Amino acid sequence: MSSAERRYQRGLAEGRRVVGAFCCLDGYAPAHILASAGFDFLVYDRQHAAYSWPELEQICFRVRSEGASPFIRTASTEEAEINLALDLPVDGIVLPNLASAEDTRRALSYTRFPPEGVRSLGNERNDVIWKAYSAPRPTVGMLVEHPGAIEEIEQILELGIEFVWIGAHDLSGLMGLDPHTAFDPEGGMAPELERAYARVRAAAKRHGVPFWGTPATGDQVAIGAVDARLLHHAASAAVERQRSA
């Protein structure tokens, strides 16, 4: 199944709401359940979760088998990390911790084959095992979580970033705000953070780049859940129902 046939890309083309989940639970079953439940895309966290590379490879195959689009939030923007992530059967990656347009230009060069970039080509393993190289032109977006990236967001989007998603907690901390109180998905956000959101959202609109928001923000693309929180909420609700039955 090509990336164009999976739900993230198809949803964007159709102009409908595209819903994803952020994933940090290791194991194949949670991934398969979320993909089969109908999420359009799933983002797997290499930065803070406990995934191994072989595990992520199998997770991506399971997600793709259900028509959903797998993305990887890389642990860093180092060349080796990006090369390994793009050797997985992914639709795209989310780049963290970019502080400037120059940081972004360098990281993007690792995602494109020569002469456009310096991405390494030589994945004989994938060619032999599943008869395909990884995506020759993956979807590459960024997690905006540094004040420097806010300041240079126009220049950054001119480089070819294909979606933006704000890392509210890290951005709050680097802005000198309390990350635990500056952003509350249900209770609003600090004015400084709200201005940063507005600046990035407006720049994304000018450049025709999807802004990954939440279901409450009205953006076309929404991260609607975190897998660990989904499981905890459902389990807590089940316990409460049993106790009150």
Secondary structure as a PSIPRED ss2 file (coil, helix, strand):
# PSIPRED VFORMAT (PSIPRED V4.0)

   1 M C   1.000  0.000  0.000
   2 S C   1.000  0.000  0.000
   3 S H   0.000  1.000  0.000
   4 A H   0.000  1.000  0.000
   5 E H   0.000  1.000  0.000
   6 R C   1.000  0.000  0.000
   7 R H   0.000  1.000  0.000
   8 Y H   0.000  1.000  0.000
   9 Q H   0.000  1.000  0.000
  10 R H   0.000  1.000  0.000
  11 G H   0.000  1.000  0.000
  12 L H   0.000  1.000  0.000
  13 A H   0.000  1.000  0.000
  14 E H   0.000  1.000  0.000
  15 G C   1.000  0.000  0.000
  16 R C   1.000  0.000  0.000
  17 R C   1.000  0.000  0.000
  18 V E   0.000  0.000  1.000
  19 V E   0.000  0.000  1.000
  20 G E   0.000  0.000  1.000
  21 A E   0.000  0.000  1.000
  22 F E   0.000  0.000  1.000
  23 C E   0.000  0.000  1.000
  24 C C   1.000  0.000  0.000
  25 L C   1.000  0.000  0.000
  26 D C   1.000  0.000  0.000
  27 G C   1.000  0.000  0.000
  28 Y H   0.000  1.000  0.000
  29 A H   0.000  1.000  0.000
  30 P H   0.000  1.000  0.000
  31 A H   0.000  1.000  0.000
  32 H H   0.000  1.000  0.000
  33 I H   0.000  1.000  0.000
  34 L H   0.000  1.000  0.000
  35 A H   0.000  1.000  0.000
  36 S H   0.000  1.000  0.000
  37 A H   0.000  1.000  0.000
  38 G C   1.000  0.000  0.000
  39 F C   1.000  0.000  0.000
  40 D C   1.000  0.000  0.000
  41 F E   0.000  0.000  1.000
  42 L E   0.000  0.000  1.000
  43 V E   0.000  0.000  1.000
  44 Y E   0.000  0.000  1.000
  45 D E   0.000  0.000  1.000
  46 R C   1.000  0.000  0.000
  47 Q C   1.000  0.000  0.000
  48 H C   1.000  0.000  0.000
  49 A C   1.000  0.000  0.000
  50 A C   1.000  0.000  0.000
  51 Y C   1.000  0.000  0.000
  52 S C   1.000  0.000  0.000
  53 W H   0.000  1.000  0.000
  54 P H   0.000  1.000  0.000
  55 E H   0.000  1.000  0.000
  56 L H   0.000  1.000  0.000
  57 E H   0.000  1.000  0.000
  58 Q H   0.000  1.000  0.000
  59 I H   0.000  1.000  0.000
  60 C H   0.000  1.000  0.000
  61 F H   0.000  1.000  0.000
  62 R H   0.000  1.000  0.000
  63 V H   0.000  1.000  0.000
  64 R H   0.000  1.000  0.000
  65 S H   0.000  1.000  0.000
  66 E C   1.000  0.000  0.000
  67 G C   1.000  0.000  0.000
  68 A C   1.000  0.000  0.000
  69 S E   0.000  0.000  1.000
  70 P E   0.000  0.000  1.000
  71 F E   0.000  0.000  1.000
  72 I E   0.000  0.000  1.000
  73 R E   0.000  0.000  1.000
  74 T C   1.000  0.000  0.000
  75 A C   1.000  0.000  0.000
  76 S C   1.000  0.000  0.000
  77 T C   1.000  0.000  0.000
  78 E C   1.000  0.000  0.000
  79 E H   0.000  1.000  0.000
  80 A H   0.000  1.000  0.000
  81 E H   0.000  1.000  0.000
  82 I H   0.000  1.000  0.000
  83 N H   0.000  1.000  0.000
  84 L H   0.000  1.000  0.000
  85 A H   0.000  1.000  0.000
  86 L H   0.000  1.000  0.000
  87 D C   1.000  0.000  0.000
  88 L C   1.000  0.000  0.000
  89 P C   1.000  0.000  0.000
  90 V C   1.000  0.000  0.000
  91 D C   1.000  0.000  0.000
  92 G E   0.000  0.000  1.000
  93 I E   0.000  0.000  1.000
  94 V E   0.000  0.000  1.000
  95 L E   0.000  0.000  1.000
  96 P C   1.000  0.000  0.000
  97 N C   1.000  0.000  0.000
  98 L C   1.000  0.000  0.000
  99 A C   1.000  0.000  0.000
 100 S C   1.000  0.000  0.000
 101 A H   0.000  1.000  0.000
 102 E H   0.000  1.000  0.000
 103 D H   0.000  1.000  0.000
 104 T H   0.000  1.000  0.000
 105 R H   0.000  1.000  0.000
 106 R H   0.000  1.000  0.000
 107 A H   0.000  1.000  0.000
 108 L H   0.000  1.000  0.000
 109 S H   0.000  1.000  0.000
 110 Y C   1.000  0.000  0.000
 111 T C   1.000  0.000  0.000
 112 R C   1.000  0.000  0.000
 113 F C   1.000  0.000  0.000
 114 P C   1.000  0.000  0.000
 115 P C   1.000  0.000  0.000
 116 E C   1.000  0.000  0.000
 117 G C   1.000  0.000  0.000
 118 V C   1.000  0.000  0.000
 119 R C   1.000  0.000  0.000
 120 S C   1.000  0.000  0.000
 121 L C   1.000  0.000  0.000
 122 G C   1.000  0.000  0.000
 123 N C   1.000  0.000  0.000
 124 E H   0.000  1.000  0.000
 125 R H   0.000  1.000  0.000
 126 N H   0.000  1.000  0.000
 127 D H   0.000  1.000  0.000
 128 V H   0.000  1.000  0.000
 129 I H   0.000  1.000  0.000
 130 W H   0.000  1.000  0.000
 131 K C   1.000  0.000  0.000
 132 A C   1.000  0.000  0.000
 133 Y C   1.000  0.000  0.000
 134 S C   1.000  0.000  0.000
 135 A C   1.000  0.000  0.000
 136 P C   1.000  0.000  0.000
 137 R C   1.000  0.000  0.000
 138 P C   1.000  0.000  0.000
 139 T E   0.000  0.000  1.000
 140 V E   0.000  0.000  1.000
 141 G E   0.000  0.000  1.000
 142 M E   0.000  0.000  1.000
 143 L E   0.000  0.000  1.000
 144 V E   0.000  0.000  1.000
 145 E C   1.000  0.000  0.000
 146 H C   1.000  0.000  0.000
 147 P H   0.000  1.000  0.000
 148 G H   0.000  1.000  0.000
 149 A H   0.000  1.000  0.000
 150 I H   0.000  1.000  0.000
 151 E H   0.000  1.000  0.000
 152 E C   1.000  0.000  0.000
 153 I H   0.000  1.000  0.000
 154 E H   0.000  1.000  0.000
 155 Q H   0.000  1.000  0.000
 156 I H   0.000  1.000  0.000
 157 L H   0.000  1.000  0.000
 158 E C   1.000  0.000  0.000
 159 L C   1.000  0.000  0.000
 160 G C   1.000  0.000  0.000
 161 I C   1.000  0.000  0.000
 162 E C   1.000  0.000  0.000
 163 F C   1.000  0.000  0.000
 164 V E   0.000  0.000  1.000
 165 W E   0.000  0.000  1.000
 166 I E   0.000  0.000  1.000
 167 G C   1.000  0.000  0.000
 168 A H   0.000  1.000  0.000
 169 H H   0.000  1.000  0.000
 170 D H   0.000  1.000  0.000
 171 L H   0.000  1.000  0.000
 172 S H   0.000  1.000  0.000
 173 G H   0.000  1.000  0.000
 174 L H   0.000  1.000  0.000
 175 M C   1.000  0.000  0.000
 176 G C   1.000  0.000  0.000
 177 L C   1.000  0.000  0.000
 178 D C   1.000  0.000  0.000
 179 P C   1.000  0.000  0.000
 180 H C   1.000  0.000  0.000
 181 T C   1.000  0.000  0.000
 182 A C   1.000  0.000  0.000
 183 F E   0.000  0.000  1.000
 184 D E   0.000  0.000  1.000
 185 P C   1.000  0.000  0.000
 186 E C   1.000  0.000  0.000
 187 G C   1.000  0.000  0.000
 188 G E   0.000  0.000  1.000
 189 M E   0.000  0.000  1.000
 190 A C   1.000  0.000  0.000
 191 P H   0.000  1.000  0.000
 192 E H   0.000  1.000  0.000
 193 L H   0.000  1.000  0.000
 194 E H   0.000  1.000  0.000
 195 R H   0.000  1.000  0.000
 196 A H   0.000  1.000  0.000
 197 Y H   0.000  1.000  0.000
 198 A H   0.000  1.000  0.000
 199 R H   0.000  1.000  0.000
 200 V H   0.000  1.000  0.000
 201 R H   0.000  1.000  0.000
 202 A H   0.000  1.000  0.000
 203 A H   0.000  1.000  0.000
 204 A H   0.000  1.000  0.000
 205 K H   0.000  1.000  0.000
 206 R H   0.000  1.000  0.000
 207 H H   0.000  1.000  0.000
 208 G C   1.000  0.000  0.000
 209 V C   1.000  0.000  0.000
 210 P C   1.000  0.000  0.000
 211 F E   0.000  0.000  1.000
 212 W E   0.000  0.000  1.000
 213 G E   0.000  0.000  1.000
 214 T C   1.000  0.000  0.000
 215 P C   1.000  0.000  0.000
 216 A C   1.000  0.000  0.000
 217 T C   1.000  0.000  0.000
 218 G C   1.000  0.000  0.000
 219 D C   1.000  0.000  0.000
 220 Q C   1.000  0.000  0.000
 221 V E   0.000  0.000  1.000
 222 A E   0.000  0.000  1.000
 223 I E   0.000  0.000  1.000
 224 G E   0.000  0.000  1.000
 225 A E   0.000  0.000  1.000
 226 V E   0.000  0.000  1.000
 227 D H   0.000  1.000  0.000
 228 A H   0.000  1.000  0.000
 229 R H   0.000  1.000  0.000
 230 L H   0.000  1.000  0.000
 231 L H   0.000  1.000  0.000
 232 H H   0.000  1.000  0.000
 233 H H   0.000  1.000  0.000
 234 A H   0.000  1.000  0.000
 235 A H   0.000  1.000  0.000
 236 S H   0.000  1.000  0.000
 237 A H   0.000  1.000  0.000
 238 A H   0.000  1.000  0.000
 239 V H   0.000  1.000  0.000
 240 E H   0.000  1.000  0.000
 241 R H   0.000  1.000  0.000
 242 Q H   0.000  1.000  0.000
 243 R H   0.000  1.000  0.000
 244 S H   0.000  1.000  0.000
 245 A C   1.000  0.000  0.000
